[in-house]
Every structure is written in structure tokens, then in C-alpha cells.
């Protein structure tokens, strides 16, 4: 091997293999043949170099090609040589002939320029009359169908430099040589292809295995068989891929599933699919032929092992889920339902209990995980729900019976009280009516008397008014007459005084004193009469004032009469309103009692209906559970019957039937499992196991699958 592998691309490396030259005097021809054969078998691109041009000697140096068919077989059986050459050519690498120290011009017979490949093809054309040499040329062309040629001039011109060429720097070599070498390297790297056998590319481990198989055959003096070696390599690689894929699946399920049990079936199924995809990716990485029998066999083995591991995880998940769900169901029932049911009166209706059950169900669905979630919900929680509803129904029925009897007693008491109150109201109404009649009659009599007195007072007032009017008129006439007389007397007195003055001037004291005194007496009498008339006027005014006071007293009496009338009417209306209000209150109370009784009857009917519905659900759930148990028992009987039939088959059905027998046994044993049983988990320390191991389930490690049979 020449140096380290050269990476051409991700997951693509080139390994350069350099062998000793052929025709050494220190080795036999058989050794050359073995080296040549091994290079051909291991290479995807075979580079053969020689000195100078391609002449007869250069072609003869490839005489080992004639014996390749004898030293390399495609298959172990023998066939015709033509068939062998045809088959061998499919497994031979590309051929590149490098001509070192090439000094010829690349032209054809007519002097035209040709390519290096054309030069190789011209050299391999058959020669007329030389069948032996033509046979070698035909074999080269038949075996190396992908062939090419590269020419390289001498690196230096001087012989002294040629002897020390390893010490010379690369830049000191001939430019043409450097150009041809760089083109040669580019051609090699662009023409490289991965080593393939039957269309499958070889990985590093496969290449090592193939090399080992070829060397083993050559060292044992056996003709290397490509198909046999390839089959061995495939088998070895498939075993490694199977082991790696199973380990990848086991590790993924341990890390993501077994450490997080229980979990929902869909989530576990998704993890299984993802882990299986990773395992298949590892298994299919070498890209074997999907139609190869060995590949199908190992893929079926991988599917079987993954199935066993998945069944083990599924069983563990179900068992863990059953225990967890059962524990959650009991805890939630004890905490939220049973504690209230034991206290009488905690639940006033079925709706309150159903609301608590809804809360329990919601909490349970949030906490409980795994495939047993629905099963425990149906078998445990629904049964507890039915039992609690039945208990609440019995408690409420007893309480409602007691309440109904109490309400009936209260209704009877209220009816008796209502009757007594009605009688009291009737009596009170009768009394009020009698009192009102008496008051009304008394009021009417008092009214008539007052009206009579009022009429008398009016008549007296009218008469007094008329009399006062007449007297007033007379007084006015008398006053007018007296005023006229006083006026006349004053005039007479004035005239008399004037006459007396004149007489006094004429004859002092000649008027008689008797006339003066008579006139004075007349004036005094008239003044007395006037004063008498003034006294009568004052009396008339006092009488008129008295009449006004009588009228004011009459009006005051009328007002008092009207106030008494309104007061009596208000009292009567108040009594009537009070009576009607009390009657309406008793009627409303009685209506409320009747409505409450009807509501209680409707509530009782509704509760009975709910109880009937719940009983129907309970019967349906029990029927569904019975149907499931019947299906499980039927499946178990069928599997037992099929197993019995397989056991009676000649040779127990042969190896082809072993897988079906194991699957039926697994179905039978899985159908027989029940919550609380050990199931298939009887390894030390596992949950449900019976060996009393001390390792807790949470501490399960990657070796948990090793106890599964067949894995």
C-alpha cells in the first residue's frame, strides 16, 4: 500500500496499492500470477506501466492475462472459457496503460495526429497471420473493456541526473514531463470509481474482508472465486450491520422509551418507528442488492429481533401503565369523591357529583399515561362512578322522602293556619263591617242634625239680616231727617244770632231771654236725638258682627264635618286594603307551597330519569366488558387450537413454521395476561417480577433487553 488513503469526498477514500514489478528473477511465474490476480480483484482502476512504446515485447509482457481465467473464477462451478471471460470482464477494473520514457510522435500511418487512447487501440489491433499474438490482444480487449493510455516523456535529459532523480527538485524536471505527469494525475482522479461488486459499493470493512477472503484462497492454493468471496463478505458485513442496527434500536428504545414508561401507545409507536428507521439506516448503509437472498434473510432477522424488542417494550409499557393508572384512579377517587360521599349532605344534586367526576376524569387523563389509560377508565373509574351515583341516589332518595314528609306536614300546618287566619279575617271583617255601619248611621244622624241646625241658623240669620236691613234703612232715613232738621236749626240759629246781633246793636238786650232759652232747649233735644241714633247704629253694627261670627262658626263646622267624613272614609279604605293584602299574602303563600311541591316532584322525576340513564350506561359498559372478555377468550382458544394443529404437523411444521408458532405462542401468552400478574417481565428487579430483585425499575440500563429470549 502506498501511503495514507486519500479522501476524495465524504465517505469516499482512495487507497493506492503499489506492487512489485512482474518478471522478477527472484520469484516464480506463479507468484507473479497471484500478485497480478490479487491486484485485478481488489482494484477499481488498474494502472499498468511499462518503458517505451507498445511493441510486441510490451504486449507479450501481459501474457499473464491469458491465464486469468484459470486463476480467477466468478462462480465455483465450471463453464466455458468464453463465458468465463465474459463474466470476468464484469468484475474487472478500468485499465490504464502508462508508457514511461515515451519518445515517439503520436501519428497514424498517414501522418495524422492521434490520441493516446487511439495509439493503444491501434497497438491492440489483430495482426494478420499471427493467431497466437492476436489471441493475447483479444483477451486484453475482452477483459479490459474500459481501457486508456497515458504517455510520459523522460523526466530529465542527462543520464547523471536520471541516476539521482530522487534528489532533484520537482521544478528542475522537464516541463513536458511535469505537464504530462499532472495530466496523468488528473486523469486518474477523475476516472476513479468506487469498488463495486454486483452493483454494491464496498465499505472499508468490506474491502478488508474481501481482501482476506482472496488471500486465504490464494494461500490455500485455491482459485479465488469472486462470488464465493463476495457472498462471504456480504454475510460478514450483514452480520455486523445486523448487530449494529439491533444495538442502535435497543439503545434508542432504552434511552427514549424504557426510561420514560409509561407513555401513550402512539408516542411509543412513533419512537419505535423512529428507532426502527435509525436501525434500518444503519443496516442499509452498505447498499446491498435488495434482491440478494442473504440480504433478505438478514433483513427478516432484523425485523424479527426489532419485533421481539418492541413487544417486550410494549408489554412493559402496558404493565407499568396499568399499575400507574390504577394507583391514580384510586387516589383521585379517595381524595375527591369518597371523602365527600362519606359526609352526608355534601352533595345536594347529581350535577355536583358529576362535576367532581368530570374534574377527576380531567385530572386522570392528564396524569395517567400509557395503553391502560382507557381500560382503567372503563373498568375502574366508571364502576366507581356508577357506585357513587347509586349511593348518592339512595342517600338523596332517603333525604327527599324525609323532606317530602316534612313539607307535607308543613303544608298541612300552613293550610290549617291559613284556614284559621281566614276565619279570623272573616270575623274581623264582619266586626269592621258592623262598626262601619254603626259609624255610618251615627254619622248620618249627626249630619242631619247639623244640617237642620244649619238651616235654622241660616233662617235666623236671614231674618236678622232683613230686620237689620230695615232698621238700617230706617236709621239712615232718620239720620237724614235729623241732619236736615239740624241743618235747618243751624240755619235758624245763625239767622237768629244775626238778628240778635243787629237787635243788640239797635237796642241792647231788647230780645227776650225766654226765646233764647227755647231755642237752646230745641238744640239740646236734637243733639240728644242724634246721640240716640248713634247708639242704635252701634247696636246694629254689633249685631252684624255677631252674624259674621255665626257664619264663621258654620263654615268651621262644615270643615270639621268634611274632615271627619274623609277620616272615616280613609279608615274604612285602610281596613279594606289591609284585609285584601292579608288575603293576597295567604293566597301567594299557598301558591308558593303548591309550586314548591310540584318542583320537588319534578326534581324527583328528573333524578329518577338520571338514575335510569346511569343504570343503562352501567349495563352497556358491563356488556362491552363482557364482549371484550369473550373476544379475548375466543382469540386465546383460536391461538391454542392453531398451536395444537402446528404441534401435530409432521416435523412440527419445519423451520419455516417456527416463526408463526412463536407468534401464536406470544399471542396466547399475551391474551392470558391480567393486571397484577408477572407477565413476561420476570427478570430480577423488574416491576411485576417475582424474584424479589432489589434493582428499581427506574434504574433500568441498556442491558434490559438481554433477558428477552432469542435476542
C-alpha positions in Angstrom: 0.0 0.0 0.0 1.3 3.4 -0.9 0.9 5.9 2.0 -2.4 7.0 3.6 -5.8 6.9 2.0 -6.7 10.0 0.0 -10.2 11.4 0.8 -11.9 12.4 -2.4 -15.3 13.2 -0.9 -17.3 12.5 2.3 -17.4 8.7 2.9 -15.2 8.2 -0.3 -11.5 7.4 0.1 -8.9 6.3 -2.5 -6.4 3.6 -1.5 -3.3 3.4 -3.7 -1.8 -0.2 -4.0 1.7 -0.4 -5.4 3.1 -3.9 -6.2 6.4 -5.2 -7.3 7.0 -5.4 -11.0 6.4 -8.6 -12.9 9.1 -10.9 -14.3 11.4 -10.7 -11.4 14.2 -13.4 -11.4 13.7 -13.9 -7.6 10.0 -15.0 -8.0 8.3 -17.7 -9.8 5.7 -17.1 -12.5 3.1 -18.4 -10.1 3.9 -15.7 -7.6 3.6 -13.1 -10.4 0.3 -14.6 -11.4 -1.0 -14.4 -7.8 0.1 -10.7 -7.4 -1.4 -9.8 -10.7 -4.7 -11.6 -9.9 -5.0 -10.0 -6.4 -4.4 -6.6 -7.9 -7.1 -7.1 -10.5 -9.6 -8.5 -7.9 -9.1 -5.6 -5.4 -8.8 -2.7 -7.8 -11.4 -0.4 -9.3 -8.8 1.2 -11.5 -5.8 -0.9 -12.7 -2.7 1.1 -13.7 0.0 -0.8 -15.7 3.2 0.9 -16.6 6.0 -0.1 -19.0 9.0 1.5 -20.6 9.0 2.9 -24.1 6.4 2.3 -26.8 3.9 -0.5 -27.1 5.6 -3.2 -29.2 5.3 -6.9 -29.4 7.5 -7.4 -26.3 5.3 -5.0 -24.3 2.2 -6.9 -25.3 3.9 -10.2 -24.6 4.7 -9.0 -21.1 1.0 -9.0 -20.4 0.8 -12.8 -21.2 -0.5 -13.3 -17.6 -3.8 -12.1 -18.8 -4.2 -15.3 -20.8 -4.2 -17.3 -17.5 -6.5 -15.1 -15.5 -9.5 -17.2 -16.4 -7.7 -20.2 -14.8 -6.7 -18.4 -11.7 -9.9 -16.3 -11.1 -13.4 -17.7 -11.2 -16.6 -15.8 -11.0 -18.5 -18.9 -9.6 -17.4 -22.1 -8.1 -19.0 -24.2 -11.0 -17.1 -24.7 -14.2 -18.1 -23.3 -17.5 -16.9 -22.5 -20.9 -13.9 -20.2 -21.2 -15.8 -17.7 -23.3 -18.4 -17.5 -20.7 -15.8 -17.1 -18.0 -14.1 -14.2 -19.9 -17.5 -12.6 -20.4 -18.3 -12.9 -16.7 -14.8 -11.9 -15.6 -15.0 -8.7 -17.6 -17.9 -7.5 -15.5 -15.7 -7.7 -12.4 -12.5 -6.3 -13.9 -11.4 -2.7 -13.1 -10.7 0.1 -15.6 -7.3 -0.4 -17.3 -4.8 2.5 -17.8 -1.5 1.7 -19.6 1.2 4.2 -18.7 4.2 4.4 -21.1 7.2 5.9 -19.4 10.1 7.4 -21.3 8.0 7.6 -24.4 9.8 9.2 -27.3 7.5 8.6 -30.3 5.3 11.0 -32.1 1.6 10.1 -31.9 0.6 9.9 -35.5 -1.1 7.3 -37.7 0.1 5.6 -40.8 -0.9 8.6 -42.9 0.9 11.0 -40.6 -2.2 12.4 -38.9 -2.2 13.2 -35.2 -3.9 10.7 -32.9 -4.7 10.5 -29.2 -3.0 8.2 -26.7 -6.1 6.0 -26.5 -6.1 5.7 -30.3 -2.5 4.7 -30.0 -3.4 1.9 -27.6 -6.3 0.7 -29.8 -4.0 0.6 -32.8 -1.5 -1.4 -30.9 -4.1 -4.0 -29.9 -5.4 -4.5 -33.4 -5.0 -8.1 -34.6 -2.1 -8.9 -36.9 -2.6 -10.9 -40.0 -1.2 -14.4 -39.8 -0.3 -14.3 -36.1 -3.1 -16.1 -34.3 -1.2 -16.6 -31.0 -0.4 -13.0 -30.6 -3.8 -12.0 -31.7 -5.3 -14.2 -29.0 -3.5 -12.2 -26.3 -4.7 -9.0 -27.9 -8.3 -10.3 -27.9 -8.1 -11.4 -24.3 -6.8 -8.0 -23.2 -9.6 -6.3 -25.1 -12.3 -8.7 -23.8 -11.2 -8.4 -20.1 -10.4 -4.7 -20.0 -13.3 -3.1 -21.8 -12.7 0.2 -20.1 -9.1 1.0 -21.2 -7.0 4.0 -21.8 -3.3 5.0 -22.3 -1.0 7.8 -21.0 2.4 8.6 -22.3 5.2 10.3 -20.3 8.5 11.5 -21.6 11.8 11.0 -19.9 11.9 13.3 -16.8 15.5 14.5 -17.4 17.8 14.7 -20.4 21.0 13.8 -18.7 21.9 10.3 -17.5 23.7 11.6 -14.4 20.5 13.4 -13.4 18.5 10.3 -14.1 20.6 8.3 -11.6 20.0 10.9 -8.9 16.5 11.9 -9.9 15.1 11.3 -6.4 17.3 14.2 -5.1 16.3 16.6 -7.8 13.6 19.2 -7.1 10.3 18.9 -9.0 10.8 22.2 -10.7 14.1 21.0 -12.3 12.4 18.3 -14.2 11.5 18.7 -17.9 8.4 21.0 -18.3 6.8 18.5 -20.7 7.3 15.7 -18.2 5.7 17.8 -15.4 2.8 18.7 -17.7 2.2 15.0 -18.7 2.5 13.9 -15.0 0.0 16.5 -13.9 -2.4 15.5 -16.7 -1.9 11.8 -15.7 -2.7 12.5 -12.0 -5.8 14.5 -13.1 -6.9 11.7 -15.4 -6.5 9.1 -12.6 -8.5 11.1 -10.0 -11.3 12.0 -12.5 -11.6 8.4 -13.7 -11.7 6.8 -10.2 -14.8 5.0 -9.3 -15.8 3.2 -6.0 -15.0 -0.5 -6.0 -18.3 -2.3 -6.7 -19.3 -5.9 -6.9 -22.7 -6.7 -8.3 -23.6 -3.0 -8.1 -22.8 -2.7 -4.4 -20.1 -0.3 -3.3 -17.6 -1.7 -0.8 -17.0 -0.1 2.6 -13.7 -0.2 4.4 -14.6 -3.2 6.4 -16.0 -5.0 3.4 -12.8 -4.3 1.4 -10.7 -5.8 4.3 -13.0 -8.8 4.4 -12.8 -9.3 0.6 -9.0 -9.0 0.7 -8.8 -11.5 3.5 -11.0 -14.0 1.6 -8.9 -13.7 -1.6 -5.6 -14.0 0.3 -7.0 -17.0 2.1 -7.9 -18.7 -1.1 -4.6 -17.9 -2.8 -2.6 -19.1 0.3 -4.5 -22.3 0.3 -3.7 -22.8 -3.4 -7.3 -22.5 -4.3 -8.6 -20.5 -7.2 -10.2 -17.3 -5.9 -14.0 -17.3 -6.6 -15.4 -13.8 -6.8 -19.0 -14.8 -6.0 -18.0 -17.0 -3.1 -15.7 -14.3 -1.6 -18.4 -11.7 -2.2 -21.0 -13.9 -0.5 -18.7 -14.4 2.5 -18.1 -10.6 2.6 -21.8 -9.9 2.4 -22.6 -12.4 5.1 -19.9 -10.9 7.4 -21.0 -7.4 6.7 -24.7 -8.2 7.1 -23.9 -9.8 10.5 -22.1 -6.6 11.5 -24.9 -4.4 10.2 -27.5 -6.6 12.0 -25.6 -6.3 15.2 -25.1 -2.6 14.9 -28.7 -2.0 13.9 -30.1 -4.0 16.8 -27.8 -2.2 19.2 -29.0 1.2 17.8 -32.6 0.2 18.2 -32.0 -1.2 21.7 -30.1 1.9 22.8 -32.7 4.3 21.4 -35.6 2.4 23.0 -33.8 2.2 26.3 -33.0 5.9 26.4 -36.2 7.3 25.0 -38.8 4.7 25.9 -37.8 2.3 28.8 -36.6 5.2 31.0 -39.9 7.1 30.5 -42.5 4.4 30.9 -45.5 4.5 30.8 -46.2 6.5 27.7 -49.1 6.6 25.2 -49.2 3.9 22.6 -49.0 6.4 19.8 -45.9 8.1 21.3 -44.3 4.6 21.8 -45.2 3.6 18.3 -43.6 6.8 17.0 -40.4 6.1 19.0 -40.5 2.6 17.7 -40.8 3.8 14.1 -38.0 6.4 14.6 -35.7 3.9 16.2 -36.5 1.3 13.6 -35.8 3.9 10.9 -32.4 4.6 12.5 -31.7 0.9 12.7 -32.7 0.4 9.1 -30.5 3.3 8.1 -27.5 1.6 9.7 -28.4 -1.8 8.2 -29.0 -0.4 4.7 -25.9 1.8 4.8 -23.7 -0.6 2.6 -26.4 -0.5 0.0 -26.6 -4.2 -0.8 -28.7 -5.6 -3.5 -32.3 -5.8 -2.2 -32.9 -8.9 -4.2 -30.0 -10.8 -2.7 -31.1 -13.9 -0.7 -28.7 -13.2 2.1 -29.8 -9.6 2.4 -33.4 -10.6 2.6 -32.6 -13.3 5.2 -30.7 -10.8 7.5 -33.3 -8.1 7.0 -36.0 -10.6 8.0 -33.8 -11.4 11.1 -33.5 -7.7 11.9 -37.3 -7.3 11.6 -37.8 -10.3 13.9 -35.5 -9.0 16.6 -36.9 -5.5 16.4 -40.4 -7.0 16.7 -39.3 -9.0 19.8 -37.8 -5.9 21.4 -40.8 -3.8 20.6 -43.1 -6.5 22.0 -41.1 -6.5 25.2 -41.3 -2.7 25.5 -45.0 -2.8 24.7 -45.6 -5.4 27.5 -43.5 -3.4 29.9 -45.4 -0.2 29.0 -48.8 -1.9 29.5 -47.8 -3.4 32.8 -46.4 -0.1 34.1 -49.4 1.8 32.7 -51.8 -0.5 34.5 -50.2 0.0 37.8 -49.9 3.7 37.5 -53.4 4.3 36.1 -54.9 2.1 38.8 -53.0 4.0 41.5 -54.1 7.4 40.1 -57.7 6.2 39.9 -57.8 5.1 43.5 -56.1 8.2 44.8 -58.3 10.6 42.9 -61.5 8.7 43.9 -60.4 8.7 47.6 -59.4 12.3 47.6 -62.2 13.9 45.6 -65.2 11.6 45.8 -65.2 9.1 48.6 -64.3 11.8 51.3 -67.4 13.7 50.3 -69.7 10.8 49.9 -69.0 9.7 53.5 -70.2 13.1 54.8 -74.0 13.2 54.4 -75.3 16.3 52.7 -72.0 17.1 50.9 -73.7 16.6 47.6 -77.1 18.3 47.0 -77.6 17.1 43.5 -76.2 14.7 40.9 -74.8 17.6 39.0 -72.4 18.4 41.8 -71.2 14.8 41.9 -70.9 14.7 38.1 -68.9 17.9 38.2 -66.5 16.3 40.7 -66.3 13.2 38.5 -65.5 15.4 35.5 -62.7 17.0 37.4 -61.4 13.6 38.5 -61.6 12.4 34.9 -59.8 15.5 33.6 -57.0 15.1 36.2 -56.8 11.4 35.5 -56.5 11.9 31.7 -53.7 14.5 32.4 -51.7 12.3 34.8 -52.4 8.8 33.6 -50.3 7.6 30.6 -50.0 4.5 28.5 -52.3 2.0 26.9 -54.1 1.1 30.1 -55.5 4.6 30.4 -58.8 3.9 28.7 -59.1 0.4 30.1 -58.7 1.6 33.7 -61.0 4.5 33.0 -63.7 2.0 31.8 -63.1 -0.8 34.3 -62.3 1.1 37.5 -63.4 4.8 37.3 -66.7 4.2 35.5 -67.6 1.4 38.0 -66.7 3.7 40.9 -68.7 6.4 39.3 -71.7 4.1 38.9 -71.4 3.0 42.6 -71.1 6.6 43.8 -74.1 7.7 41.8 -76.1 4.7 43.2 -75.0 5.6 46.8 -75.9 9.3 46.2 -79.3 8.3 44.8 -80.0 6.2 47.8 -79.0 9.0 50.2 -80.9 11.6 48.2 -84.0 9.4 48.0 -84.0 8.9 51.8 -83.4 12.6 52.3 -86.1 13.5 49.8 -88.6 11.2 51.4 -87.9 12.8 54.7 -88.1 16.3 53.2 -91.3 15.4 51.3 -92.9 14.2 54.6 -91.7 17.3 56.4 -93.0 19.5 53.6 -96.3 17.7 53.6 -96.6 18.3 57.4 -95.7 22.0 56.9 -98.2 22.3 54.1 -100.9 20.8 56.3 -99.9 23.2 59.1 -99.9 26.1 56.8 -103.3 25.1 55.4 -104.7 24.9 58.9 -103.1 28.2 59.8 -104.5 29.7 56.5 -108.0 28.4 57.4 -107.7 29.9 60.9 -106.4 33.2 59.6 -109.2 33.2 57.0 -111.8 32.7 59.8 -110.2 35.4 61.9 -110.2 37.7 58.9 -113.9 36.9 58.2 -114.8 37.7 61.8 -112.7 40.8 61.8 -114.3 41.8 58.5 -117.7 41.2 60.0 -116.9 43.3 63.0 -115.4 46.0 60.9 -118.5 46.0 58.7 -120.8 46.3 61.7 -118.6 49.0 63.2 -118.7 50.8 59.9 -122.4 50.5 59.6 -122.9 51.9 63.1 -120.4 54.7 62.5 -122.1 55.4 59.2 -125.6 55.6 60.7 -124.3 57.8 63.6 -122.5 60.0 61.1 -125.7 60.3 59.0 -127.7 61.2 62.1 -125.2 63.8 63.2 -125.1 65.1 59.7 -128.8 65.5 59.5 -128.9 67.2 62.9 -126.1 69.5 61.9 -127.8 70.2 58.6 -131.1 71.1 60.5 -129.2 73.3 62.9 -127.5 74.9 59.9 -130.9 75.6 58.2 -132.3 77.1 61.4 -129.2 79.3 61.8 -129.5 80.3 58.2 -133.2 81.3 58.6 -132.4 83.2 61.8 -129.6 84.9 60.1 -131.7 85.8 57.2 -134.4 87.2 59.4 -131.9 89.1 61.4 -130.3 90.3 58.3 -133.6 91.5 56.9 -134.5 93.2 60.2 -131.1 94.8 60.4 -131.5 96.0 56.8 -134.9 97.5 57.6 -133.6 99.1 60.7 -130.6 100.3 58.9 -132.7 101.9 56.3 -134.9 103.5 58.9 -131.8 104.7 60.8 -130.5 106.1 57.6 -133.8 107.9 56.9 -133.9 109.2 60.5 -130.3 110.3 60.3 -131.0 112.1 57.1 -134.1 113.7 58.5 -132.2 114.7 61.7 -129.4 116.1 59.7 -131.9 118.1 57.7 -133.5 119.3 60.9 -130.1 120.1 62.4 -129.2 122.0 59.3 -132.4 124.0 59.5 -132.0 124.6 63.1 -128.4 125.7 62.5 -129.6 128.0 59.8 -132.3 129.3 62.1 -129.8 129.7 64.9 -127.4 131.5 62.7 -130.2 133.8 61.4 -131.4 134.3 65.0 -127.9 135.1 66.1 -127.6 137.6 63.3 -130.9 139.1 64.2 -129.9 139.2 67.8 -126.7 141.0 67.0 -128.5 143.5 65.0 -131.0 143.9 67.7 -128.3 144.3 70.3 -126.8 147.0 68.3 -130.1 148.7 67.9 -131.5 148.1 71.3 -129.3 146.3 73.6 -131.0 143.5 75.4 -134.4 144.1 73.9 -134.7 140.3 72.8 -136.4 138.3 75.3 -134.4 135.6 77.2 -137.3 133.1 77.0 -136.9 132.7 73.2 -133.2 132.1 73.5 -133.7 129.5 76.1 -136.4 127.8 74.0 -134.0 127.7 71.1 -131.3 126.3 73.2 -133.6 123.5 74.5 -134.5 122.6 71.0 -130.8 122.3 70.0 -130.1 120.1 73.1 -133.1 117.9 72.3 -131.9 117.5 68.7 -128.4 116.6 69.9 -129.8 114.0 72.3 -131.8 112.6 69.4 -128.6 112.4 67.3 -126.8 110.7 70.1 -129.7 108.2 70.4 -129.4 107.5 66.7 -125.7 106.9 67.1 -126.3 104.3 69.8 -128.8 102.5 67.6 -126.2 102.5 64.8 -123.6 100.9 67.1 -126.1 98.3 68.2 -126.8 97.4 64.5 -123.1 97.1 63.8 -122.6 94.8 66.8 -125.5 92.7 65.6 -123.9 92.5 62.1 -120.6 91.4 63.7 -122.4 88.7 65.7 -123.9 87.4 62.4 -120.5 87.3 60.8 -119.2 85.2 63.7 -122.2 82.8 63.3 -121.3 82.4 59.6 -117.6 81.7 60.5 -118.7 79.1 63.1 -120.9 77.5 60.4 -118.1 77.3 57.9 -115.8 75.8 60.6 -118.4 73.2 61.4 -118.7 72.3 57.8 -114.9 71.9 57.5 -114.8 69.7 60.7 -117.7 67.7 59.2 -115.8 67.2 55.9 -112.6 66.2 57.8 -114.5 63.6 59.9 -116.0 62.2 56.7 -112.6 61.9 55.0 -111.1 60.4 58.1 -113.9 57.8 58.3 -113.6 57.0 54.6 -109.7 56.6 54.9 -110.1 54.4 57.9 -112.6 52.2 56.0 -110.3 52.1 52.9 -107.3 51.2 55.1 -109.2 48.4 56.8 -110.4 47.1 53.4 -106.8 47.3 51.9 -105.3 45.5 55.0 -107.8 42.7 54.7 -107.2 42.3 50.9 -103.4 42.4 51.4 -103.6 39.7 54.1 -105.9 37.6 51.9 -103.5 38.0 48.9 -100.5 37.1 51.1 -102.2 33.9 52.2 -103.0 33.1 48.6 -99.4 33.7 47.5 -98.0 31.7 50.3 -100.3 28.8 49.4 -99.3 29.1 45.7 -95.6 29.0 46.7 -96.2 25.9 48.8 -98.0 24.2 45.9 -95.3 25.3 43.4 -92.5 24.0 45.8 -94.3 20.7 46.0 -94.5 20.5 42.2 -90.8 21.4 41.9 -89.9 18.7 44.3 -92.0 16.2 42.3 -90.2 17.3 39.1 -86.8 17.1 40.7 -87.7 13.6 42.0 -88.7 12.6 38.5 -85.5 14.1 36.9 -83.3 12.3 39.5 -85.1 9.0 38.7 -84.6 9.6 35.0 -80.8 10.3 35.6 -80.6 7.1 37.7 -82.2 5.1 34.9 -79.8 6.6 32.3 -76.8 5.8 34.5 -78.1 2.3 35.1 -78.4 1.9 31.3 -74.8 3.1 30.9 -73.6 0.7 33.5 -75.4 -2.2 31.8 -73.9 -1.1 28.4 -70.4 -0.9 29.9 -70.8 -4.3 31.5 -71.9 -5.8 28.2 -69.0 -4.2 26.4 -66.6 -5.6 29.0 -68.2 -9.0 28.7 -67.8 -8.8 24.9 -64.1 -7.8 25.2 -63.5 -10.8 27.5 -65.4 -13.0 25.1 -63.2 -11.8 22.2 -60.0 -12.3 24.3 -61.1 -15.8 25.2 -62.1 -16.6 21.6 -58.7 -15.3 20.4 -56.9 -17.4 23.0 -58.9 -20.5 22.1 -58.1 -20.0 18.4 -54.4 -19.5 19.1 -54.4 -22.6 21.3 -56.1 -24.5 18.5 -53.7 -23.3 15.9 -50.7 -24.1 18.1 -52.1 -27.6 18.7 -52.5 -28.0 14.9 -49.0 -26.9 14.3 -47.7 -29.2 17.0 -49.4 -32.1 15.3 -47.9 -31.3 11.9 -45.1 -33.7 10.7 -41.8 -32.3 11.9 -43.7 -29.6 13.8 -44.2 -27.7 10.6 -40.5 -27.4 9.8 -38.2 -24.4 10.3 -40.4 -22.2 8.1 -43.3 -22.6 10.6 -41.2 -21.8 13.7 -41.8 -18.1 13.4 -45.6 -18.5 13.1 -45.6 -20.9 16.1 -43.7 -18.3 18.2 -46.0 -15.5 17.2 -49.1 -17.6 18.1 -47.5 -18.5 21.4 -46.8 -14.8 22.1 -50.5 -14.0 21.3 -51.7 -16.8 23.6 -49.5 -15.8 26.5 -50.3 -12.1 25.9 -54.1 -12.8 25.9 -53.7 -14.7 29.2 -52.1 -11.7 31.0 -54.1 -9.9 33.6 -53.3 -6.8 35.7 -51.1 -7.7 38.7 -49.5 -10.7 37.1 -45.8 -11.1 36.4 -46.4 -11.5 32.6 -43.2 -11.6 30.5 -41.3 -9.4 32.9 -39.9 -12.0 35.3 -36.4 -10.8 35.4 -34.8 -9.7 38.7 -35.6 -6.2 39.8 -38.2 -5.5 37.1 -41.7 -4.3 38.0 -44.1 -7.2 38.3 -41.3 -9.7 38.5 -41.5 -12.5 41.1 -37.8 -12.9 42.0 -37.8 -10.1 44.6 -34.8 -8.3 42.9 -33.6 -5.1 44.6 -32.9 -3.0 41.4 -35.7 -0.5 41.0 -37.4 -0.1 37.6 -36.2 3.5 37.2 -32.6 2.2 37.2 -33.0 0.0 34.1 -30.0 0.3 31.9 -29.1 -0.7 28.4 -28.9 -4.4 29.3 -32.6 -4.6 30.0 -33.3 -6.3 26.6 -30.7 -9.1 27.2 -33.2 -11.2 29.1 -35.6 -11.4 26.2 -35.4 -14.9 24.7 -33.8 -15.1 21.2 -32.1 -11.6 21.4 
